[in-house]
Amino acid sequence: MEKEIKVMDAIRTRRSIRIYHPDRALSPEQVQVIMEAGLRAPSSMNRHTTQFVLVEDKNTLEALSHAREKGIAFLKDVPLAVVVLGSPMECQQWLADASLAIGYMQLQAWELGIGSCWGDIHGKVTPSGQDAAEYVRKILDIPYQLEVLAVLGFGYVNGDAPERPAESLKWEKIHLGKYQMPREDKE
């Protein structure tokens, strides 16, 4: 008997969550399943060079929440952050590999009832203008041969996370056979 897999349910309903229950920790089993999803994500030439730093310490989470000018303040309230690292020296496709791992972890977390949000670090700056990756690197003792792509926050949703309506999908972004320029209706 085949097991029914409901990935599309997670894809349809997953949202980026920025408000979390402050006192609800993830269980070790939940964290293990989320991390397994990241480790099982496809990678270039099956190299699996993406690495992860798990952070639960409140002081470190607070420090990470200042790694960008705006957009990642939610990290101070999450029970778990995962810093996602790529290895350009080992794999030219490190950015794609690490991004796939992030997507897999986010979908797995959502299936477990756990919200998440991706906080870009690569190519961003702190409020003082410092390179955000260097800021994170110093906090977590990350070696220079690894690139910091993002920090993911994980936790239980505090509030509503409504499904994005199907009407909001941009079907015009799909092209059949070859790229077709959008039509401009002239009336």
CORKAMO-V809095 format. One record per run of one state. SS is the DSSP state (H for helix, E for strand, - for the rest). FROM is the first residue (numbers start at 1). TO is the last residue. Records with the same first field share a line. If there is no record, write none. Layout:
# CORKAMO-V809095
SS=FROM-TO  FROM-TO
This chain:
# CORKAMO-V809095
-=1-6  14-15  17-19  21-27  41-43  47-50  56-57  65-72  78-79  87-93  112-114  121-124  126-130  141-146  156-156  158-165  169-170  174-187
H=7-13  28-40  44-46  58-64  73-77  94-111  132-140  166-168  171-173
E=16-16  20-20  51-55  80-86  115-120  125-125  131-131  147-155  157-157
